Amino acid sequence: MDGIKNAISDVLEQLLNAEFKKFVWHLWNGVGADIERIPRAALENADRQDVVDRMVQKYTTNAGTVAVQVLLNINQNDLAKQLEVKLQKASSQRKGSALLITNIRFDKSSQRSGAEIDEENMEWLLGALGYSVEKHTNLSGEEINTAVSNFSKRYEHQCSDSTFVVIMSHGQRIQNKDAILGVHYDPNEHPDDIFFVEDIFSHLNSVSCPALIDKPKIASRMQNDPRFSQSKKLLPCIERTTLVKKFYLFPGLMK
């Protein structure tokens, strides 16, 4: 979305004041038959950046297309073409958000020594792939649930082309389901400090997160593998249980 906002802002800055007033006039009086108007009260006394913000709020990812049409309506054909080029460039870049949760220090369970390196490497990888990374460290089961739930409601999903959820922690089979352990987990004192893997699906489905309908959703968790305790160290610390990963690819359309 930032790419679209920047593209529109750059073009509007090239309009003279009289031309800018015409641009705004079309937004509240009507751009086209199929384009909803922005209320006049929302645009009066608005500067260029305010107008861009109102357009993005109203039209989301279609704000750029609407801006092009308004420019054509006021006979700013060269600027309309310039904006189209900027929008094409912005849309060609990968857009998406990633959630990265890493539990390292636990109250009762063994510490995940070396997991800081995994966290750093994963954050770098996601960033290199073009994702904006939201990172959390050392969360309880309930905090993991809250983080995933809040992530599913992010406005940025509307203009993304995919999303990642990566959770690195200890895990167990509990109630015959895959569970991720919170930092306070203890089978006797805090047996409920867990987050079930299946809850990721619940938070990112088409009902809870309609902005991600028809978009790939990839979630990964880490899995302990007993073979590593009997083999040579492949990474600096054998305690790093992130050597084996399970990936879940959500279909683009989820019912």
N, C-alpha and C positions, 0 to 999 in steps of 0.2 A: 504493500500500500504506500509506503514511503516513496517508492519510485514514481507512482502515479501522481502523488501530491507534489513532488518536486518538479515533475514535468509540467504540470498545469501552472504552478507558481512561476516557473521560469518564463513561460509564455505570457502570462498576465502582466508580468513586470514590464513587458515591452509595449503594452497598450498605453496610449495617452489617456489622461483622465476622462475626457469626453467619450473615448472608445470604451473605457472600462465601465462607465455608467451605462452605455448601451448593452454591454455584456450582461451586467447585473439585471437590467430591465427585462431582458429576454428570459432570465431564470425565473422571475416571478410572474411574467405575463405568458410564458409558454414557449418552449423550445421546439417542440414538435408534437404531433398528435398522440404519440405513445409515451411521451416523457412527462412525468408528474412535475408539477410546478413546486418551487420552493416558496413558502409564504413570504410575503413582502416584509413582514415584521422581522423575519430572521435575517434579512439582507440589508435593511436600512442602516446606514452609518457603518457598514462593515467595510474593512479595508481588504486588500487583495488576499492576504493570508486567511482572514476570516471567511471570505467567500469560498476559498479552496476547501477549508474545513467543513463548511456547510454542504458543499457539493459532495464531499466524500461521505459525510454522515447520511446524506439523502440517497446517493446513487451507488455507494460503495465502489466496487471494481468497475462500474460503468461510468464513473465520474469523468474519466478521460474522454470517452466517446461522446458524452454530453457536451463537454467543453469544446471538442472539435466541431460539433454541430452548431453551437452558439457562435463560434468564430466564423463559420461559413455564413450564418444568418446576418452577421454584421459586416460581411464582405472583407473579412481578414483571411483571405485564402492562403496567403503565404504562411501566416502564423498557424493556420489549421494544419497545413502540410507539415510544418516543423513539429507541431505537437504530435502528429501521427507517428513521425519517425522516433520521437522520444519515447512514446508509449510502446512502440514495437520493441525498442531496445530494453525497456523496463520489463516487458512481459517475457522476453527471451531468457531472463535470468531466473534461476531457481529461487522460488520463494517458499518458505516454510518455517515452522517453529518446531523445536525439539525440547523435550523435557528430560533432564538428566538427574537422577536421584542416586546418591552413593552413600551407603551406610558403612562406616569404617570402625567406629568405636562403639562397643556394646557394654551394657551394664554387667551381664552375666555370661553371654556367649563369648567365644574366642574372638580376639580382634582380627580384623582383616588387614594384616600387615601388607604394605605395598599397594593397597587399593587407591591411595592418593595418585599414584602414577597412572593407574587405569582410568581414574576420573579425568586427569589432565589429558591423557591421550584421546579419550572418547570425546571430550569437549573440543579438542583440536580437530578431530575427524569430522564431527558434525558441522563445525564452523567452516571447515574447508569444503564441505559439500554444499554450503550455502544456507545452512539453517541458523536461525536465531536461537541461541541456547538459553533455556531457563534452568538454573542449576540449584539443587538442594543437597544438603549433606546431613547425615546422622538424624534421620527422622523416625518417629514411632510409626506403628501401623496406621493409626488414625491420621497422623500427619501426612503419610504417603497418600492415603485416600483423599485427603483434602487437596493436596498438591495436584493430583491427577484430575480431580473434579474441577478445580479452578482453571487448570490448563485447558481443559475441554471447552471452557467458556471464553477463551481468548478471542478477541475481535479479529486478530490477525489471521485466523483460520479461514476467514471469508475470502481472502485473496491468496491463500497458499495453494500449492499444488500437491502437497503431501505433508506428513508429519511423522516424527519419531518419538517414542517413549522408551527410555532406557533406564532400567532399575537394577542396581548392583548391590547385592546384600547377601546374607545367609538365607537359605531357603529349606523348606521341609515339605513333606506330604502330610497335611493335616486335614482330617475329616474327608480323606480320600480326594483332596484337591491340592494343587500346587499353591504353596503359600510363601510369601516373602516375609522375613522376620523383621520386626521393628527393633530399634536399639535397646528397648527395655524388656524384650521377650525373655521369659523364663517359664519352663513348663509347669512349674509349681506356683510361682508368685504372680506372673503376668502372662498366662497362656493365651490371652486374647490380643496381645500386641503383635498382630499379623496383618498382612494385606494379601487377599487372595488374587492370584493372577487373573482369574476370570473377570474380576471387577474392572480391569482395564477395558475389556470389551464393553461393559455396561456404560462406562463413562464416555467412550468414543463412538458409540453407535449412532444411528441416524436420528434417534429420538433425543438423546442427550446432547449430541453435537451435530446438528444439521448442517453446519458450515463445512463439514468434512465429507458430506455425501459425494460419492463418485470420485473420491480422492484416496490414494493409497495411504494406509495407516500401518506403520511398522512398529511393533513393540518387542523389546528384547529384555530378557532377564538372564541371570547367570546361574549356572548349575554346578554343584559339586560333582566331581567324578573321582571315585575311589582309586582309579588307575593311577592318578597322579601321585598318590602316596607311595606307590611301589615302583615308580620310574624315575629316571634322571630329571633334574630340574630343567624345565624348558624356559623358564623366566626367573628373574632374580629371587623371588620368594615362592616357595611351594605353597604357602598359605594363601596366595592369591588365587581365589577360586573363580576367577574370571577367564580361565583358559578355555572353557567350553561354554558356548552361548546357545541359547534357544531363541529362535526368531519366530515371531508370529506376524504374518502378513494379513491384515484385515482386507477383505474385499472392498472395492471402491464403493459399492452400494450395500449398505447393511440395513436390514429390516429388524 
